[in-house]
Amino acid sequence: MGITLLTMLGRGKEKTASGYRLATYSFTDGTEHVTPFFGMALAAHLKVRNLIVLGTAGSMWFALVEQVLNDIPEYEILRLELLEAECQGAVTQDLLDRIMPWVSQALGYKVGLHLIPSGISEEDQVETLKVTAEALGKQRNELHIDITHGFRHLAAVGFLSVTLLERLRPELNICGLWYGALEMTRNEKTPVIRLDGLHRVQRWVTALDRYDASGDYGVFAPLLTHDGVPDDKAHLLVEAAYFESITQTQLASNSLCSFLHELDNPLSGASELFRELLKKRLQWASINDLSKQQLHLAKVALKRHDYLRAMIFGLEALISDQTKQAGLNPHDYKDRNNVDKRFLDELKEGKYPLEVKKSYNSLKSLRNAMAHGTPPRGESAGLIKNEKKMKREIKKILEVIERSV
């Protein structure tokens, strides 16, 4: 797998021909590269296979190209054309396309020069992200992103592109986010900073959002393994997500309880920032009562508008509680089935408050309607067509169940 570097090109404060100020970029492994363009230093450091340069119509394309093609006579035909276009802020993609083969040949690896808008409007910013994705294509390379140069707001666009590319190009392995800190130059050495930590924080934020929307604990597994949690322990979250998706509450709980010990001590990296938030989301597994576990899952499902799962867990919570009160095993199917039948008979005989009877009937009617795609019967018949009313009704039912368990 080769390495691709995505870098941005801005407008220099000095003369067009010289571009940025010459700097000695110092990497943490002790290597140094002297160049006015950090992207060129990083490309050499990473030994890239592909270099993608993004810049506006007024970026210092001439200074960049001049550094690479200064001694190539064939380039003279395009030299003055590029210089004039840059001075007028009118560099075109056609002109860059004609220069690209010469730059690639001189550097010994594939180079893509791509024009992006200035990014002033929302449309410009979206177009920049689109150009970025198209420039990368379908390649399966390791991707590094340099956000050093370019207009300052384009650094934010570059950072956002990381999140975008992880969705649009899942085949890419985004390995590094880099910044050449010219303003931190000391003793003529410019430090190179990796911003991967910010990227991993963003991944955690995204993972939390995905979990809250789907209930899939597995989204946290790769983030935790990256920060040192053993693979077999992190995989317990994947197992728990699977078991919960098929309503095997006890098995999901067992997997989560086995994993929760990993959160008793500080984690490394970005994972530590989110350890307590993750622990809070998994804590239900420590409840030593099946009906209360199922009720919790029902309320969480309702919160993310997963109405069928809310109904299933709500009904099972009620049956689990009745089975326990009867002195039977809530984990035994026959015991649960017998208790459910007896509970239904006792409801008809009026042995329970009216609100319990109405809640049970609504719960079962809605559950069956959602599971089978048929209209509910009785008082619940009109709820399916009105989400707000249905959500309120389910919430009331779960509150009744909660008072009984």
C-alpha distance (Angstrom), angle and dihedral (degrees) to the residues before:
residue distance angle dihedral
M1 . . .
G2 3.80 . .
I3 3.78 129.2 .
T4 3.81 124.2 -110.9
L5 3.78 123.3 -164.9
L6 3.80 121.9 -159.2
T7 3.80 113.3 -161.6
M8 3.80 137.5 168.3
L9 3.78 130.3 -132.9
G10 3.79 122.1 -148.1
R11 3.79 137.1 -176.5
G12 3.79 114.5 -82.9
K13 3.78 125.4 -131.3
E14 3.78 93.0 -139.0
K15 3.80 132.4 59.4
T16 3.78 117.7 -40.8
A17 3.80 93.4 -119.7
S18 3.79 94.9 54.3
G19 3.79 100.5 37.5
Y20 3.79 116.9 -177.5
R21 3.77 123.4 14.5
L22 3.80 114.6 -85.5
A23 3.81 110.4 -102.7
T24 3.78 138.5 -179.9
Y25 3.80 104.2 -130.7
S26 3.80 111.2 -153.6
F27 3.81 119.6 -157.3
T28 3.80 123.8 -156.9
D29 3.82 92.0 -111.3
G30 3.81 89.2 62.8
T31 3.80 98.1 -104.3
E32 3.80 119.2 131.3
H33 3.80 134.8 -160.5
V34 3.81 124.9 -167.3
T35 3.83 113.1 -148.3
P36 3.81 140.5 117.8
F37 3.82 89.9 -124.6
F38 3.79 116.4 66.4
G39 3.81 90.5 -162.9
M40 3.80 90.0 63.7
A41 3.81 91.0 49.6
L42 3.79 91.0 49.4
A43 3.81 92.5 46.7
A44 3.80 89.9 54.8
H45 3.81 92.1 44.8
L46 3.82 93.7 50.7
K47 3.82 94.3 39.7
V48 3.78 90.6 -132.3
R49 3.77 127.7 -157.5
N50 3.81 93.6 -158.2
L51 3.80 131.7 29.2
I52 3.80 119.7 -166.9
V53 3.81 116.4 -168.3
L54 3.81 120.4 -166.9
G55 3.81 121.0 -165.0
T56 3.79 143.0 149.8
A57 3.80 127.6 -110.9
G58 3.82 88.2 -92.1
S59 3.80 99.9 42.8
M60 3.80 118.8 121.7
W61 3.79 95.9 -93.6
F62 3.81 91.1 145.4
A63 3.80 94.2 57.2
L64 3.81 91.9 47.2
V65 3.80 95.0 47.0
E66 3.80 92.5 41.5
Q67 3.79 90.1 57.7
V68 3.80 90.7 55.4
L69 3.83 102.9 34.5
N70 3.81 101.8 31.9
D71 3.82 93.6 117.2
I72 3.82 98.9 40.2
P73 3.85 111.2 100.1
E74 3.83 94.5 -161.5
Y75 3.78 89.1 64.0
E76 3.84 91.4 64.5
I77 3.81 90.9 85.1
L78 3.81 90.5 64.5
R79 3.80 98.3 31.4
L80 3.81 99.8 87.4
E81 3.79 92.7 37.6
L82 3.78 91.1 56.3
L83 3.82 93.3 45.0
E84 3.80 92.7 51.2
A85 3.80 93.6 45.5
E86 3.79 92.1 50.5
C87 3.82 93.0 48.9
Q88 3.80 88.7 54.3
G89 3.81 93.3 43.9
A90 3.79 88.1 -119.3
V91 3.81 106.5 117.7
T92 3.81 109.3 149.5
Q93 3.78 133.0 -153.3
D94 3.81 89.2 -120.0
L95 3.80 90.4 59.4
L96 3.80 91.9 48.0
D97 3.81 90.2 48.6
R98 3.81 89.8 56.8
I99 3.81 92.2 49.9
M100 3.80 97.2 45.0
P101 3.83 98.3 80.4
W102 3.79 91.4 53.9
V103 3.80 92.8 50.1
S104 3.81 92.1 47.6
Q105 3.79 91.4 49.7
A106 3.81 92.9 48.7
L107 3.81 94.9 48.6
G108 3.79 97.0 40.1
Y109 3.79 96.7 -126.9
K110 3.80 136.9 73.8
V111 3.80 114.6 -76.7
G112 3.81 126.4 -170.0
L113 3.81 119.5 -164.6
H114 3.79 110.1 -164.5
L115 3.78 131.3 -176.3
I116 3.79 118.6 -135.3
P117 3.82 130.4 -179.4
S118 3.79 120.7 -103.8
G119 3.79 91.4 -100.3
I120 3.80 96.4 -127.7
S121 3.81 95.5 130.6
E122 3.78 130.5 45.9
E123 3.80 88.8 -112.6
D124 3.82 90.0 55.1
Q125 3.80 91.7 51.0
V126 3.79 92.3 50.3
E127 3.81 90.1 47.1
T128 3.82 89.9 53.3
L129 3.80 90.5 54.6
K130 3.81 89.9 47.7
V131 3.82 92.4 51.0
T132 3.81 89.6 48.4
A133 3.80 93.2 53.1
E134 3.81 92.9 45.8
A135 3.81 92.7 47.7
L136 3.80 90.4 56.2
G137 3.80 93.1 49.5
K138 3.80 118.2 179.6
Q139 3.80 98.0 -43.1
R140 3.80 118.0 141.2
N141 3.79 96.6 -143.3
E142 3.75 132.8 133.8
L143 3.79 106.2 -96.7
H144 3.80 126.9 -145.6
I145 3.80 121.7 -177.6
D146 3.81 125.9 -153.4
I147 3.82 115.0 -159.5
T148 3.82 97.4 174.8
H149 3.79 103.5 106.4
G150 3.78 134.2 35.9
F151 3.78 126.5 68.5
R152 3.79 110.9 -34.4
H153 3.80 93.7 -112.7
L154 3.81 89.5 54.2
A155 3.81 88.5 66.4
A156 3.80 87.2 65.1
V157 3.80 89.6 48.5
G158 3.80 88.6 49.5
F159 3.79 91.0 52.2
L160 3.81 90.9 48.1
S161 3.79 89.4 50.8
V162 3.81 88.6 65.5
T163 3.81 91.0 63.5
L164 3.79 91.6 42.1
L165 3.80 94.1 50.2
E166 3.80 92.2 50.4
R167 3.82 86.7 61.5
L168 3.80 101.2 37.5
R169 3.81 97.4 37.0
P170 3.82 107.5 31.2
E171 3.81 88.4 162.6
L172 3.81 88.9 70.0
N173 3.78 118.6 91.3
I174 3.81 105.1 -146.7
C175 3.79 103.6 -151.8
G176 3.79 108.2 165.5
L177 3.78 146.4 17.7
W178 3.82 110.6 -160.0
Y179 3.80 138.9 -166.4
G180 3.79 128.6 -176.4
A181 3.82 102.1 -147.2
L182 3.81 101.9 -148.7
E183 3.82 91.2 165.3
M184 3.84 88.5 60.5
T185 3.81 94.3 56.1
R186 3.81 112.0 142.0
N187 3.79 127.0 176.7
E188 3.82 88.6 -1.0
K189 3.81 91.2 -59.9
T190 3.80 120.3 119.0
P191 3.83 113.7 -155.7
V192 3.79 121.0 -133.8
I193 3.80 113.8 -137.6
R194 3.79 127.3 -160.8
L195 3.79 114.4 -146.9
D196 3.79 95.1 -168.5
G197 3.80 89.6 121.5
L198 3.80 90.5 65.8
H199 3.78 89.3 48.9
R200 3.80 91.2 53.5
V201 3.80 91.0 48.5
Q202 3.80 88.0 53.8
R203 3.81 89.3 49.9
W204 3.80 89.9 54.0
V205 3.80 92.3 49.7
T206 3.80 89.5 50.2
A207 3.81 91.6 46.8
L208 3.80 91.8 52.0
D209 3.79 90.2 50.8
R210 3.80 90.8 48.9
Y211 3.80 91.9 49.2
D212 3.80 93.3 48.2
A213 3.81 88.8 51.5
S214 3.81 98.1 43.3
G215 3.81 109.6 17.1
D216 3.81 90.4 -128.1
Y217 3.83 108.5 148.1
G218 3.80 89.3 -174.4
V219 3.82 92.0 80.0
F220 3.81 88.4 76.3
A221 3.81 96.5 52.7
P222 3.86 100.4 84.1
L223 3.82 91.5 44.0
L224 3.79 91.5 53.1
T225 3.80 95.1 45.7
H226 3.82 88.9 51.0
D227 3.81 87.7 57.7
G228 3.78 95.7 49.0
V229 3.81 107.0 -85.6
P230 3.84 108.1 140.1
D231 3.80 114.3 -103.3
D232 3.81 93.6 -121.7
K233 3.80 91.5 53.4
A234 3.81 94.5 47.1
H235 3.81 89.5 47.8
L236 3.81 88.2 63.2
L237 3.81 86.4 74.7
V238 3.80 90.1 56.3
E239 3.80 89.2 50.0
A240 3.79 92.3 48.7
A241 3.80 91.5 51.3
Y242 3.80 90.3 52.2
F243 3.81 94.3 47.8
E244 3.79 92.5 47.2
S245 3.82 91.2 49.0
I246 3.82 88.8 60.2
T247 3.84 91.4 42.9
Q248 3.80 94.2 -110.8
T249 3.78 92.6 145.6
Q250 3.80 97.3 172.1
L251 3.80 94.1 51.0
A252 3.80 91.3 46.6
S253 3.79 89.6 49.3
N254 3.81 92.3 50.1
S255 3.80 92.0 52.5
L256 3.80 92.8 48.0
C257 3.81 93.1 47.1
S258 3.80 89.6 52.9
F259 3.79 89.3 51.9
L260 3.82 98.8 42.7
H261 3.81 91.5 76.6
E262 3.81 87.3 69.8
L263 3.81 88.5 65.5
D264 3.81 95.7 54.2
N265 3.80 91.4 85.4
P266 3.82 131.5 45.3
L267 3.80 116.3 -81.5
S268 3.77 126.3 -143.2
G269 3.79 128.0 -111.0
A270 3.78 124.0 0.6
S271 3.82 90.7 -23.9
E272 3.79 90.5 76.9
L273 3.81 90.8 61.9
F274 3.79 89.6 59.4
R275 3.82 101.0 34.9
E276 3.81 96.2 104.2
L277 3.81 92.8 43.9
L278 3.80 90.0 52.6
K279 3.79 92.1 44.9
K280 3.80 90.2 53.2
R281 3.81 91.4 53.2
L282 3.81 92.4 50.7
Q283 3.80 99.0 40.5
W284 3.81 93.8 95.7
A285 3.80 88.2 76.8
S286 3.83 89.5 68.4
I287 3.82 92.4 61.7
N288 3.79 106.7 109.3
D289 3.79 95.8 -145.7
L290 3.81 124.4 81.4
S291 3.80 95.4 -153.0
K292 3.81 92.2 52.1
Q293 3.82 90.6 47.8
Q294 3.80 91.0 51.5
L295 3.80 91.9 46.3
H296 3.81 90.1 52.4
L297 3.81 91.1 51.0
A298 3.80 90.0 48.3
K299 3.81 91.6 54.7
V300 3.81 92.4 46.2
A301 3.81 90.3 49.7
L302 3.80 90.7 49.8
K303 3.81 90.7 51.3
R304 3.81 90.9 57.3
H305 3.83 92.1 44.5
D306 3.81 93.8 -109.1
Y307 3.79 92.4 141.8
L308 3.78 99.4 169.5
R309 3.80 92.4 53.4
A310 3.80 90.0 45.5
M311 3.80 89.3 54.7
I312 3.79 93.8 46.1
F313 3.80 94.8 49.5
G314 3.81 91.8 41.6
L315 3.80 93.1 54.1
E316 3.80 92.3 44.2
A317 3.81 90.5 50.1
L318 3.80 90.0 55.7
I319 3.81 92.7 48.4
S320 3.82 91.7 45.5
D321 3.80 90.6 54.1
Q322 3.79 93.3 47.6
T323 3.81 90.7 48.7
K324 3.80 91.5 50.9
Q325 3.81 91.9 47.9
A326 3.80 88.9 52.3
G327 3.82 89.2 57.1
L328 3.81 92.0 -113.2
N329 3.81 132.5 123.1
P330 3.85 113.4 -85.7
H331 3.82 88.7 -159.8
D332 3.82 94.0 57.6
Y333 3.81 114.8 91.5
K334 3.83 95.3 -151.0
D335 3.79 92.4 50.3
R336 3.79 91.3 48.5
N337 3.81 92.8 47.2
N338 3.80 93.4 49.5
V339 3.79 92.4 47.2
D340 3.81 91.4 48.4
K341 3.81 91.2 54.1
R342 3.80 92.4 46.0
F343 3.80 91.7 46.9
L344 3.80 90.4 52.9
D345 3.83 90.8 51.4
E346 3.80 91.5 48.8
L347 3.79 90.7 50.3
K348 3.81 89.8 54.8
E349 3.81 89.6 48.9
G350 3.82 90.0 54.6
K351 3.81 96.8 -115.6
Y352 3.82 92.0 137.9
P353 3.81 132.7 54.4
L354 3.80 116.1 -84.7
E355 3.83 92.7 -113.5
V356 3.83 89.9 58.2
K357 3.81 91.3 50.5
K358 3.80 93.1 47.6
S359 3.80 91.9 46.0
Y360 3.80 93.0 50.0
N361 3.80 93.1 48.3
S362 3.81 93.0 47.0
L363 3.78 90.8 46.0
K364 3.78 93.8 52.3
S365 3.81 94.1 41.9
L366 3.80 93.2 50.7
R367 3.81 92.8 43.2
N368 3.80 92.2 52.4
A369 3.80 92.7 44.9
M370 3.82 92.2 51.8
A371 3.79 94.2 43.4
H372 3.80 96.1 47.6
G373 3.81 101.4 29.4
T374 3.79 93.7 -121.4
P375 3.84 127.9 128.2
P376 3.81 114.3 -92.8
R377 3.80 119.0 -114.1
G378 3.76 133.6 -129.1
E379 3.79 122.8 7.1
S380 3.83 91.6 -11.3
A381 3.80 93.7 60.6
G382 3.81 95.6 101.4
L383 3.80 97.6 42.9
I384 3.81 98.6 79.9
K385 3.81 91.0 65.0
N386 3.82 94.2 53.7
E387 3.80 116.2 54.2
K388 3.81 95.8 -169.3
K389 3.81 92.7 52.1
M390 3.79 91.7 44.7
K391 3.82 92.4 49.9
R392 3.81 90.7 50.2
E393 3.80 90.4 48.9
I394 3.80 93.4 49.9
K395 3.81 90.0 47.5
K396 3.83 90.3 52.7
I397 3.82 91.0 48.2
L398 3.80 92.2 51.4
E399 3.80 90.2 48.9
V400 3.80 89.8 54.5
I401 3.80 90.3 49.5
E402 3.80 90.9 47.7
R403 3.80 91.4 55.6
S404 3.79 90.4 53.4
V405 3.80 98.7 45.3
